[in-house]
Amino acid sequence: MAALTKWLFAPVPKGRIAAFRTLVYAFVALDVTFFSGWIRSHADLPQNLYQPLVIGDLLHLPAPNRVIVDATFFALIPLSLLAATGRAHRLLGWSVFILYLEWMIIAMSYGKIDHDRFGLLVALAVLPTAGRARHGETALTEAGGFALRLTQVGVVCTYFLAAVAKLRDGGLAWFTGATLTRAFIRRGTDLAHWLLNIPGFTVAGQFGIMGFELLSPVVFFVKPRVRYALIFGFYLFHLFTFSLITISFIPHQVAMASFLPLEKVTPVVWVRRLVAPSREVA
């Protein structure tokens, strides 16, 4: 138990929390306006098409209408941008989490449920607990480490549980079936169509995907350098996926940045240094 607690609360620099917080909340504003802007069209759907997720049922959430959808949309954008500054991290953080959760319930209550935002939702749920943090700050924080660790677990669960779902619904036949072939034909790029001409490529790809997803928890048990190499491989996997069937998984990739030493990327500190000399001259 002590070892698990130590692992869960492994301290990280506060600068890493500040950078991750800015990245996540800035992405939420971008996601709502660009990547998931299509969700606003659900306000115009017939009420009888609404099939709430379990959480929607438990919370007795009303069916989306124009008022609910627009209120969620127009509140999320300014609140997430304010949260990206790190100010009022609890109040703004919880507000963004609740609103974005509602945004996802509106999105996924019509028959199609995506799993690329699970890690991001975990990040939004735990960031309000991470405490105050400034860009470039080197002091260590266990609360921040806990927030990042839970986000990492959410990221890895996205992979591992996807493999479990494949085995549950398709069995071992998923390895040798026509899943990738169908995907390549239905929505594949020119590269995907070219790869269809290589005998056995899609079957080999299915074995590779399943192996990658089942072994993804290994990332927690390797040395930091190896871990960074594996995360780089995860990003390459999504780049290759996008090049074949244009599925981006960008929200998941944002959450995956919780594995990276983001405190080393300090644009805010750079700006401060540029502005400070000018103030002294003035």
TISEDREN-856799 format. One record per residue: residue in one letter; x, y, z of N, C-alpha, C, O in turn. Coordinates in pm, whole numbers, padded with zeros to 5 digits, always signed. Each point is the difference from the previous one (the first is absolute). Example, Ala and Ser with C-alpha at 12.3 -4.5 7.8 and 13.67 -1.06 7.14 Angstrom:
REM TISEDREN-856799
A+01319-00569+00780-00089+00119+00000+00090+00120+00000+00104-00002+00066;S-00139+00107-00138+00082+00119+00006-00077+00109+00073+00051+00111+00017;
This chain:
REM TISEDREN-856799
M+00083-00120+00000-00083+00120+00000+00087+00126+00000-00029+00097-00070;A+00136-00101+00149+00090+00116+00005+00063+00026-00135+00016+00115-00042;A+00021-00224-00028+00061+00014-00132-00099+00059-00100+00037+00082-00083;L-00163-00125+00093-00103+00053-00090-00024+00148+00026-00012+00079-00094;T+00007-00042+00222-00020+00141+00034+00116+00085-00050-00021+00109-00053;K+00143-00160+00069+00118+00072-00048-00005+00019-00151+00036+00105-00052;W-00082-00209-00018-00010+00007-00146-00109+00099-00043+00020+00079-00092;L-00134-00084+00159-00111+00087-00037+00031+00147+00026-00042+00087-00075;F+00117-00061+00182+00026+00138+00040+00144+00042-00028+00053+00090+00065;A+00010-00155-00162+00138+00037-00035+00004+00148-00037-00069+00042-00093;P+00149+00039+00164-00001+00146-00023+00056+00039-00136+00089-00066-00054;V-00142+00173+00000+00045+00055-00127+00020+00150+00017-00058+00059+00091;P+00137+00004-00176+00016+00146+00009-00132+00073-00024-00079-00040-00086;K+00056+00144+00162-00123+00077-00019-00008+00061-00139-00109+00021-00054;G+00226+00006-00005+00000+00052-00136-00063-00096-00099-00058+00042-00100;R+00071-00172+00127-00063-00100-00088-00152+00008+00010-00069-00012-00101;I+00019+00031+00221-00145+00014+00019-00051+00124-00071-00103-00004-00067;A+00176+00115+00082-00043+00125-00065-00006-00017-00151-00096+00044-00064;A+00198-00107+00008+00004-00019-00146-00111-00093-00046-00066+00026-00101;F+00046-00135+00175-00104-00096-00038-00138+00064+00013-00088-00021-00084;R+00069+00098+00189-00128+00069+00022-00030+00095-00117-00112+00001-00051;T+00210+00076+00011-00020+00092-00112-00032-00075-00128-00090+00039-00074;L+00163-00147+00049-00023-00080-00120-00141-00057-00003-00069+00010-00101;V+00026-00070+00211-00130-00067+00006-00114+00099-00018-00090-00022-00081;Y+00094+00132+00157-00112+00094-00007-00002+00077-00131-00108+00032-00051;A+00224-00002-00004+00002+00066-00130-00056-00094-00107-00068+00044-00092;F+00098-00174+00106-00054-00096-00097-00152-00009+00012-00068-00012-00102;V+00015+00017+00223-00145-00008+00016-00069+00110-00080-00099-00026-00069;A+00151+00148+00076-00058+00110-00078+00009-00028-00149-00094+00026-00075;L+00209-00081+00031+00016-00034-00141-00091-00115-00040-00058+00001-00108;D+00045-00098+00195-00082-00117-00029-00146+00039-00018-00065-00042-00095;V+00015+00122+00187-00142+00037-00004-00032+00081-00125-00107-00016-00059;T+00199+00101+00018-00027+00087-00115+00034-00065-00134-00055+00039-00103;F+00145-00136+00104+00047-00056-00127-00024-00151-00011-00081-00043-00083;F+00149-00035+00165-00005-00146-00016-00137-00059+00032-00046-00091-00069;S-00021+00142+00173-00130-00056+00038-00113+00100-00015-00104-00012+00065;G+00123+00110-00151-00105+00098-00024-00128-00060-00055-00108+00058+00013;W+00120-00176-00075-00117-00069-00056-00103-00036+00107-00117-00024-00031;I+00160+00021+00158-00092-00039+00107-00116+00099+00011-00108-00037+00045;R+00130+00160-00086-00106+00101+00009-00123-00040-00083-00111+00042+00030;S+00132-00122-00134-00113-00041-00085-00095-00094+00074-00114-00017-00044;H+00158-00043+00154-00087-00089+00075-00117+00075+00064-00100-00061+00038;A+00112+00191-00027-00110+00079+00057-00123-00004-00089-00111+00022+00048;D+00130-00051-00175-00111+00002-00095-00056-00139-00029-00091-00015-00081;L+00144-00088+00148-00047-00137-00023-00130-00026+00076-00024+00061+00104;P-00059-00152-00156-00124-00035+00073+00033-00056+00138+00098-00074+00016;Q-00179+00108+00084+00025-00042+00137+00000-00152+00017+00070-00053+00086;N-00147-00018-00171-00008-00146+00017+00125-00072-00046+00013-00121+00022;L+00081+00192-00086+00127-00062-00039+00102+00002+00114+00104-00065-00008;Y-00134+00139+00111+00091+00014+00114-00002-00127+00084-00103-00037+00057;Q+00217-00030-00049+00017-00120+00083+00113+00027+00100+00115-00031-00028;P-00148+00089+00141+00105+00047+00092+00092-00111+00046-00041-00114+00020;L+00168+00150-00004+00096-00091+00060-00043-00030+00143-00087+00068+00055;V+00146-00168+00005-00037-00039+00137+00012+00120+00095-00087+00022+00085;I+00195+00054-00100+00020+00116+00088-00109+00104-00021-00041+00068+00094;G-00005-00055-00218-00109+00093-00027-00129-00042+00067-00076+00084+00049;D+00053-00216-00046-00118-00053+00070+00011+00022+00150-00095+00042+00065;L+00213-00072-00011+00020+00011+00145-00018+00144+00047-00055+00024+00108;L+00101+00070-00190-00011+00141+00037-00131+00063-00044-00025+00118+00027;H-00060-00198-00094-00131+00049-00048+00016+00125-00086-00075+00097+00014;L+00173-00101-00104+00024+00114-00087-00108+00009-00108-00039-00102-00056;P-00010+00221+00027-00104+00015-00102+00056-00023-00140+00121+00011-00022;A-00208-00043-00070+00042-00016-00139+00052+00134-00053-00056+00104+00032;P+00161-00107-00112+00057+00125-00052-00101+00079-00083-00077-00056-00078;N+00079+00186+00097-00076+00090-00085+00089+00118-00033+00115+00005+00042;R-00166+00090-00116+00084+00111-00045+00055+00081+00117+00115+00044-00004;V-00193-00024+00106+00045+00078+00116+00114-00071+00072+00103+00061+00030;I-00120-00190-00002+00101-00077+00073+00130-00008-00079+00108+00023+00055;V-00119-00056-00183+00119-00017-00083+00076+00131-00016+00122+00005+00017;D-00194+00102-00049+00067+00129-00020+00058+00055+00130+00108+00059+00000;A-00179-00079+00111+00052+00047+00128+00129-00071+00036+00094+00062+00049;T-00090-00193-00073+00121-00078+00026+00114+00045-00091+00113+00018+00045;F-00143+00001-00170+00100+00041-00099+00059+00137+00033+00122+00016+00006;F-00208+00082+00014+00048+00137+00020+00062+00021+00139+00073+00096+00020;A-00102-00184+00074+00064+00009+00132+00137-00066-00002+00093+00048+00065;L-00081-00156-00138+00126-00076+00000+00116+00080-00058+00111-00009+00052;I-00134+00083-00155+00110+00068-00069+00071+00102+00091+00121-00012+00019;P-00191+00110+00037+00071+00096+00085+00052-00061+00130+00108+00036+00046;L-00183-00130+00013+00043-00059+00126+00126-00085-00017+00088+00002+00086;S-00080-00076-00197+00120-00082-00023+00121+00088-00029+00111-00033+00041;L-00131+00144-00112+00112+00091-00026+00048+00066+00128+00120+00020+00019;L-00213+00015+00069+00039+00055+00129+00072-00104+00085+00099+00030+00066;A-00148-00154-00069+00063-00108+00077+00141-00028-00049+00085-00042+00077;A-00060+00066-00206+00133-00024-00056+00105+00091+00061+00119-00029-00009;T-00161+00139+00070+00094+00092+00064+00047-00050+00135+00099+00049+00054;G-00170-00148+00002+00035-00052+00131-00063+00075+00115+00015-00040+00115;R-00086+00147-00143-00066+00078+00105-00127-00072+00047-00068-00066-00079;A+00035+00079+00207-00121-00062+00057-00014-00143-00049-00104-00039-00053;H+00211-00038+00074+00007-00132-00064-00110-00095+00047-00042-00087-00077;R-00005+00101+00200-00107-00089+00046-00135+00041-00059-00069-00082-00059;L+00033+00208+00076-00130+00047-00049-00013-00018-00151-00098-00056-00048;L+00197+00104-00026-00005-00011-00145+00017-00144-00045-00064-00045-00095;G+00152-00029+00164+00023-00139-00038-00123-00086+00014-00033-00076-00091;W-00035+00086+00205-00122-00079+00019-00109+00044-00097-00076-00083-00049;S+00068+00211+00022-00102+00051-00093+00022-00058-00140-00095-00043-00065;V+00220+00044+00020+00030-00053-00133-00026-00150-00005-00054-00051-00099;F+00091-00021+00204-00022-00144+00001-00150-00032-00010-00040-00084-00081;I-00041+00149+00161-00144-00027+00000-00061+00033-00137-00080-00077-00052;L+00118+00190-00004-00055+00041-00129+00047-00092-00112-00078-00036-00088;Y+00206-00002+00091+00051-00087-00107-00059-00141+00012-00023-00066-00101;L-00001+00021+00224-00067-00129+00018-00139+00004-00061-00041-00094-00068;E-00031+00203+00091-00131+00016-00062+00012+00005-00152-00084-00055-00072;W+00188+00122+00022+00024+00007-00144+00019-00140-00059-00050-00029-00108;M+00121-00057+00180+00024-00137-00047-00128-00084+00011-00025-00085-00086;I-00054+00108+00191-00126-00074+00012-00094+00036-00114-00067-00086-00057;I+00064+00215+00023-00080+00043-00115+00050-00067-00128-00079-00041-00085;A+00210+00029+00072+00060-00057-00121-00027-00149-00013-00030-00048-00109;M+00042-00025+00220+00004-00146-00007-00132-00068+00035-00002-00121+00021;S-00107+00195-00013-00128-00058+00038-00091-00026-00120-00123-00004+00013;Y+00184-00012-00130-00080-00024-00121+00050-00123-00076-00010-00006-00122;G+00064-00092+00195+00036-00128-00060+00147-00023-00025+00044-00115+00001;K+00035+00220-00023+00142-00014-00027+00080+00052+00118-00016+00116+00040;I+00102-00201+00016+00080+00039+00117+00148-00011-00037+00049-00110-00026;D+00020+00222+00025+00144+00002-00026+00076-00018+00131-00049+00034+00107;H+00169-00089-00118+00080-00019+00121+00128+00083-00002+00090-00022+00081;D-00080+00117-00173+00122+00079-00010+00005+00115+00100+00102+00069+00009;R-00210-00048+00068-00001+00110+00096+00000-00046+00145-00016+00082+00091;F+00034-00211-00069-00002-00050+00137+00117+00057+00081-00020+00050+00111;G+00141-00057-00166+00116+00053+00071-00013+00150+00026+00040+00048+00106;L-00096+00024-00202-00019+00144+00017-00100+00029+00111+00020+00093+00078;L-00128-00171-00071-00098+00018+00107+00062-00027+00137-00029+00070+00097;V+00115-00172-00090+00069-00028+00126+00087+00120+00039+00002+00042+00115;A+00070+00012-00213+00086+00117+00026-00082+00117+00053+00041+00067+00095;L-00156-00042-00157-00085+00111+00044-00055-00024+00141-00023+00094+00075;A+00002-00221-00041-00054-00033+00133+00103+00017+00110-00035+00034+00113;V+00163-00055-00145+00102+00002+00105+00081+00130+00005+00059+00030+00103;L-00054+00045-00211+00079+00124+00001-00043+00100+00107+00086+00069+00055;P-00214-00058-00021-00036+00093+00107+00061-00036+00135+00007+00084+00090;T+00037-00209-00074+00058-00045+00127+00152+00015+00002+00064-00029+00102;A-00005+00075-00212+00145+00000-00013+00068+00115+00074+00122+00000+00015;G-00199+00097+00030+00058+00112+00074+00053+00111-00090-00005-00011-00122;R+00054+00116+00184+00053+00113-00075+00131-00039-00067+00078-00078+00054;A-00054+00133-00172+00124-00028-00072+00027+00111-00100-00091+00050-00065;R+00217-00013+00054+00041+00103-00094+00096-00059-00102+00076-00091+00031;H-00080+00142-00151+00090-00046-00106+00145+00022+00043+00037+00108+00047;G+00044-00212-00063+00141+00009+00034+00031-00028+00146+00116+00000+00039;E-00220-00023+00043+00021-00023+00143+00061-00139+00020-00050-00098-00055;T+00156+00090+00133+00073-00127+00017-00038-00075+00127+00035-00117+00014;A-00106+00181+00080-00041-00068+00122-00086-00121-00035-00077+00001-00096;L+00092-00107+00177-00072-00124-00027-00136-00002+00068-00019+00062+00105;T-00074-00134-00165-00134-00011+00054-00051-00143-00011+00001-00058-00108;E-00046+00001+00221-00058-00133-00001-00143+00003-00054-00043-00093-00068;A-00030+00199+00099-00137+00013-00050+00000+00007-00153-00083-00062-00066;G+00178+00137+00012+00013+00007-00145+00042-00133-00059-00048-00040-00106;G+00138-00030+00176+00042-00132-00047-00116-00097-00004-00010-00081-00093;F-00077+00088+00192-00118-00087+00004-00092+00030-00118-00054-00092-00062;A+00035+00220+00031-00087+00039-00112+00055-00054-00132-00074-00053-00083;L+00205+00067+00064+00061-00050-00123-00007-00152-00006-00024-00057-00106;R+00047-00010+00221-00001-00146-00001-00137-00054-00037-00010-00095-00077;L-00095+00155+00133-00134-00049-00035-00031+00025-00147-00066-00082-00065;T+00114+00193+00011-00019+00026-00143+00073-00105-00082-00053-00050-00099;Q+00175+00015+00139+00076-00104-00069-00072-00133+00005-00004-00072-00100;V-00053+00040+00213-00076-00126+00012-00119+00003-00096-00030-00100-00065;G-00037+00215+00055-00111+00013-00093+00043-00020-00144-00072-00060-00080;V+00190+00112+00046+00054-00015-00135+00027-00147-00031-00038-00050-00106;V+00103-00018+00197+00035-00140-00022-00126-00088+00000-00009-00095-00077;C-00087+00127+00163-00126-00075+00000-00073+00012-00133-00068-00093-00043;T+00082+00207-00022-00062+00018-00131+00050-00104-00098-00077-00058-00076;Y+00207+00033+00079+00058-00103-00087-00038-00140+00046-00054-00080-00078;F+00082+00050+00205-00016-00136+00049-00146-00045-00006-00028-00112-00043;L-00063+00197+00085-00142-00038-00001-00055-00008-00142-00097-00071-00025;A+00159+00145-00069-00040-00015-00141+00030-00142-00048-00078-00059-00073;A+00193+00006+00115+00035-00139-00037-00096-00098+00066-00042-00097-00063;V+00007+00122+00190-00095-00086+00069-00135-00001-00072-00063-00105-00015;A+00019+00223-00031-00127+00009-00072+00006-00076-00132-00096-00066-00039;K+00210+00075-00028+00015-00074-00126-00011-00150+00023-00068-00070-00075;L+00134+00022+00179-00004-00143+00031-00138-00043+00049-00045-00110-00029;R-00021+00198+00104-00134-00032+00051-00101-00011-00113-00081-00093-00002;D+00085+00186-00092-00101+00004-00106+00038-00082-00123-00087-00057-00065;G+00218+00051+00034+00042-00071-00121+00072-00130+00025+00018-00082-00091;G+00025+00062+00217+00073-00123+00030+00134-00004-00072+00047+00102-00051;L+00013-00218+00046+00129-00016-00066-00011+00023-00150+00100+00023-00068;A-00223-00030+00016-00019+00023-00144+00034+00144-00038+00022+00030-00117;W-00017+00061+00217+00035+00139-00032+00139+00008-00060+00027+00086-00084;F+00063-00176+00127+00137+00002-00050+00005-00025-00150+00080+00061-00071;T-00163-00150+00023+00010-00044-00140-00119+00044-00084-00011-00040-00116;G-00078+00121+00172-00118+00045-00073+00031+00111-00100+00116+00023-00035;A-00221+00043-00009+00014+00102-00105-00024+00141+00053-00043+00088-00074;T+00070-00068+00204-00028+00132+00060+00076+00112-00070-00061+00099-00042;L+00192-00114+00029+00080+00105-00065-00032+00010-00149-00002+00109-00056;T-00021-00222-00007-00034+00001-00143-00126+00082-00023-00007+00082-00092;R-00094-00105+00176-00125+00075-00012+00024+00148+00024-00054+00085-00071;A+00134-00053+00173+00029+00140+00032+00074+00067-00114-00028+00115-00033;F+00124-00185-00026+00077+00057-00111-00089+00026-00121+00014+00102-00068;I-00106-00195+00041-00089+00016-00115-00100+00112+00024-00030+00078-00090;R-00023-00071+00214-00107+00094+00031+00051+00143+00011-00064+00092-00050;R+00179-00072+00118+00045+00137+00023+00152+00016-00013+00058+00095+00052;G+00003-00188-00122+00145+00003-00012+00052+00107-00095-00069+00041-00093;T+00192+00004+00118+00068+00096-00087+00063-00074-00118-00010-00123-00009;D+00074+00196-00079+00069-00063-00112+00108-00096+00049+00020-00106-00058;L+00048+00143+00167+00102-00090+00058-00064-00129+00048+00056-00108-00022;A-00170+00116+00087-00068-00120+00049-00042-00089-00117+00015-00122+00008;H-00067+00181-00115-00041-00079-00116+00121-00068-00065-00011-00112-00051;W+00126+00181+00052+00120-00061-00056+00045-00118+00086+00043-00103-00052;L-00053+00118+00185+00043-00107+00092-00091-00122-00011+00042-00111+00034;L-00164+00130-00079-00090-00115-00018+00053-00099-00102-00037-00117+00000;N+00125+00165-00087+00057-00088-00102+00110-00091+00054+00045-00091-00069;I-00001+00116+00193+00105-00083+00061-00067-00116+00073-00071+00023+00098;P+00090-00147-00143-00065-00115+00063+00033-00010+00149+00116+00006+00039;G-00219-00021+00041+00019-00022+00143+00028+00125+00081+00017-00009+00122;F-00011+00127-00185+00035+00120+00075-00104+00032+00107+00036+00031+00114;T-00164-00037-00148-00103+00038+00097-00006-00099+00117-00022+00041+00114;V+00043-00169-00142+00001-00099+00110+00118+00025+00092-00013-00003+00122;A+00129+00028-00182+00118+00032+00081-00023+00127+00082+00042+00010+00115;G-00111+00087-00176-00030+00124+00070-00093-00025+00118+00016+00064+00105;Q-00111-00155-00120-00092-00030+00110+00074-00068+00116-00028+00029+00116;F+00120-00118-00146+00082-00062+00104+00082+00109+00069+00014+00000+00123;G+00041+00092-00201+00082+00107+00057-00081+00092+00090+00046+00036+00108;I-00166+00002-00153-00085+00087+00081-00037-00066+00132+00007+00062+00106;M-00047-00190-00114-00040-00070+00122+00118-00015+00097-00015+00018+00120;G+00132-00050-00175+00118-00013+00084+00036+00132+00065+00033+00006+00118;F-00039+00101-00197+00030+00134+00052-00093+00039+00113+00044+00051+00102;E-00174-00075-00120-00098+00039+00101+00011-00085+00126-00010+00052+00111;L+00030-00182-00127+00009-00087+00117+00127+00026+00081+00000-00016+00122;L+00107+00055-00190+00127+00022+00068+00021+00145+00043+00104+00033+00057;S-00202+00054-00083+00017+00142+00032+00032+00026+00148+00073+00096+00027;P-00122-00176+00070+00036+00028+00141+00149-00012+00029+00046+00046+00104;V+00029-00106-00196+00145-00012+00020+00064+00137+00019+00106+00011+00061;V-00169+00092-00114+00057+00135+00007+00023+00044+00145+00083+00088+00025;F-00154-00147+00069+00015+00037+00141+00118-00070+00068+00040+00038+00110;F+00016-00138-00175+00099-00084+00067+00139+00008-00062+00084-00087+00024;V-00059+00189-00102+00130+00015-00065+00067+00129+00047-00064+00084+00063;K+00190-00071-00093+00075+00119+00039-00048+00120-00080-00057-00015-00108;P+00078+00136+00162-00051+00121-00067+00037+00013-00147-00085+00035-00082;R+00210-00063+00047+00040+00014-00140-00079-00096-00089-00044+00037-00109;V+00027-00159+00156-00077-00098-00077-00146+00043-00006-00067-00016-00102;R+00018+00071+00213-00140+00047+00003-00023+00109-00103-00099-00002-00072;Y+00190+00097+00064-00015+00107-00098+00004-00056-00143-00072+00047-00088;A+00156-00148+00067+00007-00063-00132-00133-00068-00033-00048+00005-00114;L-00011-00070+00214-00129-00068-00022-00110+00102-00028-00083-00022-00088;I+00082+00133+00161-00101+00103-00024+00016+00059-00140-00098+00028-00068;F+00224-00010+00027+00025+00045-00138-00059-00100-00098-00057+00038-00102;G+00072-00168+00132-00058-00103-00084-00152+00007-00001-00063-00024-00103;F+00003+00057+00219-00145+00015+00005-00046+00113-00094-00099-00015-00072;Y+00173+00126+00075-00035+00111-00089+00016-00039-00147-00082+00037-00084;L+00188-00111+00054+00020-00047-00137-00114-00091-00044-00044+00005-00115;F-00003-00089+00207-00113-00089-00030-00121+00081-00044-00067-00035-00098;H+00038+00144+00170-00117+00081-00036+00023+00079-00129-00093+00023-00077;L+00217+00017+00054+00031+00067-00126-00021-00096-00117-00056+00038-00103;F+00101-00162+00119-00017-00101-00105-00148-00030-00020-00046-00016-00113;T-00028+00006+00224-00144-00025-00010-00071+00111-00077-00085-00026-00085;F+00123+00150+00115-00062+00113-00070+00035-00003-00149-00083+00033-00084;S+00206-00073+00052+00042-00004-00140-00072-00108-00078-00003+00003-00123;L-00057-00100+00195-00068-00111-00068-00151+00017-00003-00063-00021-00104;I+00002+00059+00217-00146+00008+00006-00050+00132+00060-00117+00011+00037;T+00204+00088-00028-00033+00136+00045-00075+00005+00134-00087+00084+00020;I+00122-00175+00071-00049+00007+00137+00111+00062+00083+00111-00054+00006;S-00138+00168+00058+00109+00078+00057+00031-00032+00147+00117-00002+00037;F-00218-00022+00046+00021-00026+00144+00073+00116+00068+00074-00023+00096;I-00095+00144-00143+00072+00115+00057-00028+00021+00148+00094+00028+00075;P-00220-00038-00028-00021+00017+00145+00081-00098+00082+00055+00036+00105;H-00047-00159-00151+00078-00102+00070+00149+00036+00001+00069-00019+00099;Q-00022+00072-00211+00141+00037-00008+00034+00118+00091+00111+00009+00051;V-00207+00080-00031+00020+00110+00094+00016-00056+00141+00091+00040+00073;A-00179-00133-00036+00010-00062+00132+00131-00078+00014+00056-00007+00110;M-00008-00050-00218+00123-00080+00003+00122+00087+00031+00105-00052+00040;A-00117+00182-00058+00110+00091+00034+00029-00001+00149+00101+00055+00044;S-00190-00117+00036+00024-00012+00144+00124-00084+00030+00052+00005+00111;F-00005-00081-00208+00121-00080+00016+00127+00081-00025+00110-00045+00034;L-00122+00161-00092+00116+00074-00050+00050+00104+00100-00079+00051+00081;P+00209-00017-00085+00055+00104+00088-00031+00138-00053+00089+00072-00045;L-00214-00036+00051-00047+00125-00061+00061+00124+00065-00001+00108-00059;E+00053-00123+00180+00059+00117+00067+00121+00053-00075+00042+00114+00023;K+00014-00195-00114+00116+00045-00077-00040+00089-00117+00084+00067-00060;V-00212-00067+00028-00052+00088-00105-00071+00115+00070-00110-00017+00052;T+00173+00133-00052-00051+00112+00083-00020+00127-00082+00071+00098+00022;P-00164-00097-00114-00023+00122-00080-00041+00118+00086+00037+00114-00031;V-00112-00138+00139-00042+00110+00086+00121+00064+00067+00008+00122+00009;V+00086-00204+00037+00122+00051+00061+00082+00077-00102+00059+00104+00031;W-00054-00155-00155+00075+00070-00105-00059+00139-00024+00074+00098-00015;V-00207-00090+00013-00065+00129-00021+00031+00095+00116+00027+00118-00021;R-00031-00171+00144+00032+00082+00117+00141+00058-00012+00021+00117+00031;R+00074-00198-00075+00138+00045-00013+00014+00106-00107+00081+00092+00012;L-00163-00105-00119+00006+00100-00106-00061+00132+00044+00047+00107-00038;V-00152-00117+00119-00071+00120+00044+00076+00071+00111+00001+00123+00005;A+00063-00199+00085+00067+00059+00116+00106+00104-00037-00001+00108+00059;P+00094-00136-00154+00100+00101-00035-00061+00129-00052+00048+00109+00030;S-00155-00122-00107-00065+00120-00056-00058+00085+00110-00002+00123-00009;R-00046-00188+00115-00057+00075+00112+00111+00074+00075-00018+00114+00043;E+00134-00180-00029+00112+00062+00070+00049+00122-00075+00034+00102+00060;V-00029-00113-00195+00043+00113-00082-00097+00115+00015+00040+00116+00011;A-00170-00149-00012-00101+00105+00013+00010+00068+00137-00077+00091+00029;
